[in-house]
Amino acid sequence: MSISKNQIKLITSLQQKKYRSREGLFVAEGIKVVGEFLKSDFELHSLFCTEDVIATYHNCGPVTISELELKKISVLKSPNKVLALFQIPTKKGVDDFGLKVMLDEINDPGNLGTIIRLCDWFGVKELICSKTTVDCYNTKVVQSTMGSLTRVAVQYVDLAEYINTSEQPFYITDMEGESVYTAKLPENGIIIMGNEANGVSAEIENLVSQKITIPRYGDIQQTESLNVATATAIILNEFRRATGKLG
């Protein structure tokens, strides 16, 4: 059995959010990424692979395709043997407990993917996103998470409403905040990271009083800001270190 024109049309359409939402499907590519999703609770819809790896996926009802066909449906510069479609899971309620990260309008798929991987690395099980943050099932996001999306729940909510109804302490990352190296950091709380260009929005900033910053140590100190994913890594490390969660 080979790939059909309708299947090709479906796969390519899923590069757009409106079709992912309509079909309830997203694309995962490559042996590593697809393998992570197959081991998880995500439901497989269909799988396409080249002849040389067909035995690996014999239980998945694979469709055998050529390298040329794989290139036609892939977004990768160097497609890696397998592409699969998975069901977008039903949204779950946000659990108001634990250390979490909240994203206020993150636009770059690479940044979101890296932040999901960081959450996975530091044991943050839930990522809360504004409704204007890039879709976590964007193919570039899925690929950059390298499978971490299977272990981190991503929720899209109204941030102001969530903050107003939560009992968790919130921390905004801001250049004028207290140094993250000296602040007393709790085991449970929500760290708010802002937009790549504009930071945390004024609406959200007005709702949160606690601000933390990563101090600059350069002699001239003219660097405007850190990349949001880099800043998230440093902040999460300090929260875990402060509460004895490292090592």
Order of alpha helices (4+ residues) and beta strands (2+ residues): alpha-alpha-beta-alpha-beta-beta-alpha-beta-beta-alpha-beta-alpha-beta-alpha-beta-beta-alpha-beta-alpha
